[in-house]
């Protein structure tokens, strides 16, 4: 399996997770601690290879394993993505419920 193919699969998976969670490139960049979204855009397009810290951050944010992100033979099933999105939205909602500043 070529290295180029691995890069493309990571980008496809990242894009799928981002879209399924209703995040823009900019919102994802902010959640992962990046000032700009250009790097993420290039990852999704398969133009760059992700660093270890980035992969770990994505795995933590979306509650997936690094194997799921990096191994081409492992797919992110639609049900997995839906369940993860639901869990993250519920957690965000619960955190915002305690926020009385608005």
Residue pairs with C-beta under 8 A, 6 or more apart in sequence:
1 72
3 49
4 46
5 72
6 70
6 72
7 46
7 47
7 48
7 49
8 46
9 72
10 43
10 46
10 49
10 50
10 55
10 69
10 70
11 43
11 44
11 45
11 46
12 44
12 46
13 68
13 69
13 76
14 40
14 43
14 44
14 50
14 58
14 69
15 44
16 76
16 81
17 58
17 62
17 64
17 76
17 81
17 84
18 25
18 28
18 40
18 44
20 81
20 82
20 84
20 85
21 62
21 84
21 85
21 88
21 89
22 85
23 31
24 37
25 37
25 40
25 41
25 44
26 37
28 37
28 40
29 35
29 36
29 37
29 39
29 40
31 61
32 40
32 54
32 57
32 58
32 61
33 57
34 40
39 48
42 48
43 50
43 54
50 58
55 66
55 69
55 70
56 66
58 64
58 69
59 65
59 66
59 68
59 69
61 88
62 84
62 88
63 84
63 87
63 88
64 76
64 80
64 84
67 74
68 74
68 76
